[in-house]
Amino acid sequence: MKTWQSFILGLLVGLILSASGFLLFQNRRTVPVGVAESTATIQYSQDEKANSQLLNINTANLKELDALPGIGQEKAQNILDFRTKFGNFHSKEDLLYVPGIGKSVFEQIKDHIFVE
């Protein structure tokens, strides 16, 4: 009789573990291949929401750049031209390479911008 009880107990334990493993697996969130980058973007987007007043200089348009302190339409166009020619900025400080953006202008805008 003990063999029968051990068998039933083992069967029940196995069923419980299988069911709990199945439930755990069902609640697991899987990420498709190639989506890891968008996960990082989601994290950046949350940071961006926290800093909603900041302007991403890699996606900003002429009007948005023009609205920055110390940036007029000409400097805004220089930023767009630079971005088109050399690609996205890797840091805020990369703006110092843009014609017309010197240290004084950069100091005025550095707290209003970010790079993503």
C-alpha positions, -999 to +999 in steps of 0.1 A: +000+000+000+029+024+007+040+021-029+005+031-041+005+061-018+039+071-029+029+069-065-003+090-059+017+115-039+044+118-066+017+121-092+000+149-073+032+167-066+041+164-103+008+178-114+010+207-089+045+216-101+035+213-137+005+235-132+025+261-112+052+261-139+026+265-166+011+295-147+045+310-143+053+305-179+019+320-189+027+352-169+062+354-184+065+382-210+085+371-240+103+396-262+105+387-299+140+386-315+151+421-325+129+439-300+156+445-274+164+479-290+128+490-287+129+481-250+157+505-245+136+531-264+108+525-240+131+532-211+143+564-228+107+574-235+100+571-198+130+593-191+117+617-218+084+619-201+101+629-168+119+656-188+090+666-211+104+701-214+136+688-231+140+687-268+157+658-286+181+674-310+182+643-331+145+645-340+137+682-336+125+701-366+134+736-376+106+753-357+114+734-324+151+742-327+143+778-335+124+781-302+155+773-282+171+802-264+199+817-284+190+798-316+175+816-345+163+802-378+198+803-392+214+783-364+185+759-364+190+753-401+227+748-394+219+721-369+196+704-393+222+706-421+249+692-398+226+664-387+218+655-423+254+655-433+270+637-404+241+618-388+227+619-353+244+636-325+260+613-299+261+639-271+248+673-265+283+686-267+284+676-304+265+707-311+297+726-306+308+713-340+278+730-357+287+764-373+274+792-353+270+772-320+297+784-297+302+779-260+280+808-250+251+795-271+256+760-259+255+771-223+221+787-230+206+756-245+223+727-228+196+724-201+168+724-227+181+696-249+189+659-248+202+632-272+185+599-278 
